[in-house]
């Protein structure tokens, strides 16, 4: 194989009647021209989301010798993640990009190029656990405060969802372990989301990296305590509902939730011998119905149950389900949910608990932003990467929130990136202003202009 040497142009001699020449000669051009929306979304948060996160990181460098302040490095990484540049190695690709220099607060033409890969790597490995904890708290506070301001502190119900996911590891990263549930070596990040009344989106507000061998519920009580406190500050009159899957069920969690005033909860629980006996009558009915219809059937019910490690009995609703797939034997599939709510079992299971399933879509979006790109050797550097990916996702969620009156109102983040951010542009910088020239025939121009206006732009 011979080495490839890039040229300033390429020629397609026979595609059309005349030769077609592609010339890489557009000075001061960028393929991320729409990324200015990210900067506008950042300013919707008090004091700027990225700026608030940057203030959590102490800078021990000699300031007189610093070319790349921490805020600039945070902007470079977070805006880069939102645009699809997931690794520090991508600094070589975007370091001289005028749009990314503009996003970092520099002159797009004359400004110093952005930080190199070694600079970013030193930055990522310089953080401390204390500063990362403060940064995580700042992220949660910024998101919840932002929505408190957006809704003027009014909400009937604020729902908190938490879920673990896996971040696969393939090297010698600190605290990565084999996890039998995911069947690979990994970290186990825990993600927290909030939603308001009947709004369809769940807004990311917490992202904590954990070793790969911890239980799903490790750290859940601490995270819930902090999120509930922040929600009460911004929404003092709102009820709070907590939805969790079975991995979080523990005596400490239930004791905490029962002690919190005005907090509803629905928490799944794994089946055991006692619950199997208590739901057997309903299972018999479901099996009979399945035999008559030759289709999946389920029956809802409830019981009182108290595990030996619990201090009291609690209400447990169950779905006694028999699953019948084509060409297969019917099988029992009972499900159990612990709750302090008083509504009917069917309504609680279908209208409350099952709605948390949309969290899986949010996690897929986060993985599209490489929240699982935890390839640093140092554990705390990987936690910083998780928080930066979370911040990038929060900014894209803010853009989607302001796309409410467009065709992109429910678009996934990769669609937002493709249609709004990945836009060819030529940037001109003068003494009076900076002009970003965008294509006149841009297919999503109307949507782009509506979103820009919602984010604070005016007709120019």
C-alpha positions in Angstrom: 0.0 0.0 0.0 1.4 3.4 -1.0 1.0 6.5 1.2 -1.8 8.9 0.2 -0.9 12.5 -0.2 -3.9 14.9 -0.1 -4.2 17.4 -2.9 -6.1 20.7 -3.2 -8.6 19.3 -5.7 -10.0 16.0 -7.2 -11.3 15.5 -10.7 -14.2 13.4 -11.9 -13.5 13.4 -15.7 -16.4 11.4 -17.0 -19.4 11.9 -14.6 -20.9 14.5 -16.8 -20.3 16.0 -20.3 -17.8 18.4 -18.7 -15.2 17.4 -16.2 -16.1 18.1 -12.5 -13.4 19.5 -10.3 -13.8 19.5 -6.5 -11.4 22.1 -5.1 -10.6 22.4 -1.4 -9.9 26.1 -1.6 -12.7 27.7 0.4 -10.8 29.8 2.9 -12.3 30.3 6.3 -15.0 27.7 5.7 -16.5 25.2 8.1 -18.7 22.1 7.8 -20.3 22.9 11.2 -21.8 26.3 10.4 -25.0 25.6 12.3 -23.2 24.9 15.5 -23.7 28.5 16.6 -27.1 27.2 17.8 -25.2 25.3 20.5 -23.7 28.6 21.8 -27.1 30.2 21.8 -28.5 27.1 23.7 -25.7 27.4 26.2 -26.7 31.0 27.1 -30.2 29.9 28.0 -28.7 28.6 31.2 -27.9 30.9 34.1 -24.3 32.2 33.6 -23.9 29.7 30.7 -23.9 26.0 31.2 -20.3 25.4 30.1 -19.0 28.4 32.0 -20.7 27.2 35.2 -19.2 23.8 34.8 -15.7 25.3 34.1 -15.7 27.3 37.3 -15.8 24.0 39.2 -12.3 23.1 38.0 -9.3 24.7 39.7 -6.5 25.7 37.4 -3.1 25.1 38.9 -1.2 26.3 35.8 0.8 29.5 35.6 -1.8 31.8 34.1 0.8 34.0 32.4 1.8 31.0 30.3 -1.7 29.7 29.5 -2.8 29.8 25.9 -5.9 27.6 26.4 -8.0 28.6 29.5 -10.1 25.8 31.0 -13.3 27.3 29.8 -12.0 27.3 26.2 -11.0 23.6 26.6 -14.4 22.7 28.0 -16.1 24.6 25.1 -13.9 22.8 22.6 -14.7 19.3 24.0 -18.4 19.9 24.7 -19.2 21.6 21.4 -17.0 19.0 19.6 -19.0 16.1 21.1 -22.3 17.7 20.1 -20.9 18.0 16.5 -19.7 14.4 16.4 -16.0 14.7 17.3 -15.9 12.2 20.2 -12.2 12.0 21.1 -9.3 14.3 22.0 -7.6 13.0 18.8 -10.1 15.0 16.8 -8.4 18.2 17.9 -6.2 17.9 14.9 -9.3 18.0 12.6 -11.1 21.0 14.1 -8.3 23.0 15.8 -8.2 25.5 12.9 -11.9 25.3 12.1 -13.2 28.9 12.2 -16.6 28.0 13.6 -15.1 26.0 16.5 -12.7 28.8 17.2 -15.7 31.2 17.3 -17.6 28.8 19.6 -14.5 28.8 21.9 -14.7 32.6 22.2 -11.8 33.4 19.8 -11.6 35.4 16.6 -12.6 32.8 13.9 -9.9 34.1 11.5 -7.0 35.5 13.5 -7.6 33.7 16.8 -5.2 31.1 18.1 -5.9 27.6 17.0 -7.7 25.4 19.6 -6.0 23.0 22.0 -4.1 20.1 20.7 -4.6 16.4 21.6 -1.8 16.5 24.2 -3.3 19.6 25.8 -6.7 18.1 26.0 -5.3 14.8 27.4 -3.5 16.7 30.2 -6.6 18.7 30.9 -8.8 15.5 31.2 -6.3 13.8 33.5 -5.8 16.9 35.8 -9.3 16.8 37.4 -9.9 15.8 41.0 -12.8 13.8 42.6 -13.9 16.9 44.6 -14.1 19.1 41.5 -16.0 16.4 39.6 -18.5 16.1 42.4 -19.0 19.9 42.3 -19.4 19.7 38.5 -22.0 17.0 38.7 -24.0 19.1 41.3 -23.7 22.1 39.0 -25.0 20.2 36.0 -28.1 19.1 38.0 -28.7 22.6 39.4 -28.3 24.3 36.1 -30.8 22.0 34.3 -33.4 22.0 37.0 -33.1 25.8 37.6 -33.4 26.3 33.8 -36.7 24.5 33.7 -37.9 26.1 36.8 -37.3 29.5 35.1 -38.9 28.2 31.9 -42.1 27.1 33.7 -42.0 30.0 36.2 -41.7 27.5 39.1 -45.1 25.9 38.2 -45.5 22.2 37.8 -48.2 19.8 39.1 -45.8 16.9 39.1 -42.0 16.4 38.6 -41.0 12.9 37.8 -37.4 11.6 38.5 -36.2 8.6 36.5 -32.8 6.9 37.0 -31.3 4.1 35.1 -27.9 2.4 34.8 -26.3 1.6 31.5 -23.0 0.0 30.4 -19.9 1.7 29.0 -17.8 -1.2 27.5 -14.1 -1.1 28.2 -11.4 -2.8 26.2 -8.1 -1.8 27.8 -6.6 -1.3 31.3 -9.0 1.4 32.5 -9.1 1.8 36.3 -12.1 0.2 38.0 -13.4 -1.6 35.0 -14.7 -5.0 35.8 -16.6 -7.8 34.2 -20.3 -7.4 34.6 -22.3 -10.7 34.3 -25.5 -8.9 33.4 -24.0 -7.1 30.4 -21.5 -10.0 29.7 -18.5 -7.8 29.2 -15.9 -5.7 31.0 -17.4 -2.2 31.5 -18.2 0.8 33.6 -21.7 1.2 34.9 -22.8 4.9 34.6 -26.0 5.9 36.4 -28.1 8.5 34.7 -30.8 10.8 36.1 -33.6 12.5 34.3 -36.5 14.8 35.2 -39.7 15.4 33.4 -42.6 17.8 34.1 -46.3 17.1 34.0 -47.2 15.6 30.7 -44.3 16.9 28.7 -42.9 14.1 26.4 -39.2 14.6 27.0 -37.1 13.5 29.9 -34.3 16.0 30.6 -30.9 14.7 31.6 -29.7 16.2 34.9 -27.2 13.7 36.3 -24.5 11.4 35.1 -22.3 9.4 37.5 -19.6 6.9 36.4 -19.3 3.9 38.6 -17.1 0.8 38.6 -18.4 -2.1 36.5 -18.9 -4.5 39.4 -21.3 -2.4 41.6 -25.0 -3.1 42.0 -27.4 -1.2 39.8 -28.6 0.8 42.8 -25.2 1.8 44.2 -25.3 5.6 45.0 -29.0 5.9 44.2 -30.1 7.2 47.5 -27.5 10.0 47.5 -28.4 11.0 43.9 -32.1 11.0 44.7 -31.6 13.1 47.9 -29.8 15.8 45.9 -32.2 15.8 43.0 -35.3 16.0 45.2 -33.7 18.9 47.1 -33.0 20.8 43.9 -36.5 20.1 42.5 -38.1 21.4 45.7 -36.1 24.6 45.4 -37.3 25.3 41.8 -40.8 23.8 42.1 -41.8 24.3 45.7 -45.5 23.4 45.2 -45.0 20.4 42.9 -45.5 16.8 43.8 -42.5 14.5 43.1 -42.7 11.0 41.6 -39.8 8.6 41.5 -39.7 5.7 38.9 -37.0 3.0 39.1 -36.4 -0.4 37.7 -35.8 -3.6 39.8 -32.1 -3.1 40.2 -32.7 -0.2 42.6 -35.0 -2.0 45.0 -33.3 -2.1 48.4 -34.3 -1.6 52.1 -32.3 1.7 52.2 -34.0 3.1 49.1 -37.5 2.3 50.4 -36.8 3.7 53.8 -35.5 6.9 52.2 -38.5 7.3 49.9 -41.1 6.6 52.7 -39.5 9.3 54.8 -39.7 11.9 52.1 -42.9 14.0 52.3 -44.9 14.5 49.0 -42.9 11.9 47.2 -44.7 9.1 45.2 -42.7 6.1 44.0 -43.1 3.1 41.7 -40.1 0.7 42.0 -39.9 -2.6 40.2 -38.9 -5.7 42.2 -37.6 -9.0 41.2 -39.8 -12.1 41.7 -39.2 -14.3 44.7 -40.8 -17.4 46.3 -43.2 -15.4 48.5 -44.4 -13.1 45.7 -44.8 -16.1 43.4 -47.2 -17.7 45.9 -49.1 -14.4 46.5 -49.7 -13.9 42.8 -50.5 -17.6 42.0 -54.3 -17.2 41.8 -53.9 -14.4 39.3 -51.4 -16.5 37.3 -53.9 -19.4 37.1 -56.5 -17.0 35.6 -53.9 -15.7 33.1 -53.0 -19.3 32.1 -56.6 -20.2 31.6 -57.2 -17.1 29.4 -54.1 -17.8 27.4 -55.3 -21.4 26.8 -58.6 -20.1 25.5 -57.3 -17.3 23.3 -53.9 -18.8 22.3 -52.5 -15.3 22.8 -50.6 -13.4 25.5 -52.8 -12.6 28.5 -52.3 -10.8 31.7 -54.2 -10.1 34.9 -53.5 -7.3 37.4 -53.6 -7.5 41.1 -52.1 -6.3 44.4 -50.9 -7.6 47.7 -49.2 -6.5 50.9 -45.6 -7.8 51.2 -42.8 -7.2 53.6 -39.3 -8.7 53.1 -37.4 -9.8 56.2 -35.0 -6.8 55.7 -37.9 -4.3 55.6 -39.3 -2.7 58.7 -42.8 -2.7 57.4 -45.1 -4.2 54.8 -45.6 -2.2 51.6 -48.1 -2.3 48.7 -47.0 -4.5 45.8 -48.9 -4.5 42.5 -48.4 -7.2 40.0 -49.0 -8.1 36.5 -49.6 -11.9 36.2 -48.7 -12.4 32.6 -48.5 -15.5 30.4 -46.6 -14.8 27.1 -47.5 -16.8 24.0 -45.4 -16.3 20.9 -46.1 -17.9 17.6 -44.8 -21.5 17.5 -43.6 -21.5 21.1 -44.8 -22.8 24.4 -46.6 -20.3 26.7 -44.4 -19.1 29.6 -45.1 -17.3 32.8 -43.8 -13.7 33.1 -45.0 -12.2 36.4 -43.9 -8.6 37.1 -44.0 -6.8 40.5 -43.9 -3.1 41.4 -43.6 -1.7 44.9 -45.5 1.6 45.3 -47.0 4.0 47.9 -49.6 5.3 45.3 -53.3 4.3 45.7 -54.6 4.1 42.1 -55.6 0.8 40.5 -52.8 -1.8 39.7 -53.6 -1.6 35.9 -53.3 2.2 35.8 -50.2 2.3 37.9 -48.4 -0.3 35.8 -49.5 0.8 32.3 -49.8 4.6 32.7 -47.1 5.3 35.3 -44.4 2.6 35.5 -44.3 1.6 31.8 -43.8 5.2 30.8 -40.3 5.0 32.1 -39.4 2.8 29.1 -38.8 6.0 27.1 -35.7 6.5 29.1 -34.1 3.8 26.9 -34.4 6.2 24.0 -32.7 8.9 25.9 -29.8 6.6 26.7 -29.5 5.6 23.0 -29.2 9.3 22.2 -26.6 9.7 24.9 -24.6 6.9 23.4 -24.8 8.6 20.0 -22.9 11.4 21.8 -20.3 8.9 23.0 -21.2 9.1 26.7 -19.6 5.6 26.8 -16.3 6.8 25.3 -14.4 6.1 28.5 -11.1 5.1 27.0 -8.8 7.0 29.4 -6.7 4.9 31.8 -7.6 7.2 34.7 -11.1 6.7 36.2 -11.7 10.3 37.1 -10.7 11.4 33.5 -13.4 9.1 32.3 -15.9 10.7 34.7 -15.1 14.1 33.2 -15.7 12.7 29.8 -19.1 11.4 30.9 -20.0 14.8 32.3 -18.9 16.6 29.1 -21.0 14.2 27.0 -23.9 14.9 29.3 -23.5 18.6 28.9 -23.4 18.3 25.1 -26.7 16.3 25.3 -28.3 18.9 27.6 -27.5 21.6 24.9 -29.0 19.5 22.2 -32.1 18.9 24.3 -32.4 22.7 24.7 -32.3 23.1 20.9 -35.0 20.4 20.6 -37.1 22.2 23.2 -36.9 25.4 21.2 -37.8 23.4 18.0 -41.4 22.9 19.3 -43.1 24.6 16.4 -41.0 22.9 13.7 -40.7 19.5 12.0 -37.8 18.8 14.4 -39.8 19.0 17.6 -39.3 15.3 18.3 -36.2 14.6 16.3 -33.4 12.5 17.7 -30.1 14.1 18.5 -28.4 12.6 15.4 -31.1 14.2 13.3 -30.7 17.5 14.9 -26.9 17.3 14.3 -27.4 16.3 10.6 -30.0 18.9 9.8 -29.0 21.9 11.9 -25.3 21.7 12.8 -23.7 20.0 9.8 -24.0 23.0 7.5 -21.4 24.3 5.2 -20.5 27.9 6.0 -18.0 30.7 5.1 -17.1 33.0 8.0 -16.1 36.6 7.5 -14.7 38.6 10.4 -14.5 42.4 10.4 -14.0 45.1 13.0 -17.8 45.6 13.3 -19.2 42.1 13.2 -18.8 38.4 12.3 -20.8 37.1 9.4 -21.5 33.4 8.9 -22.5 32.8 5.3 -24.9 29.8 5.0 -26.2 28.1 1.8 -29.2 29.9 0.3 -30.8 26.6 -0.7 -30.5 25.0 2.7 -33.4 22.5 2.9 -34.2 23.1 6.6 -33.8 26.9 6.5 -37.3 27.7 7.8 -36.8 25.3 10.8 -33.3 26.7 11.4 -34.6 30.3 11.5 -37.5 29.5 13.8 -35.1 27.7 16.3 -32.6 30.5 16.1 -35.3 33.1 16.8 -36.6 31.0 19.8 -33.0 30.9 21.1 -32.8 34.7 21.1 -31.8 35.7 17.5 -33.5 38.6 15.8 -34.1 39.4 12.2 -30.9 40.9 10.7 
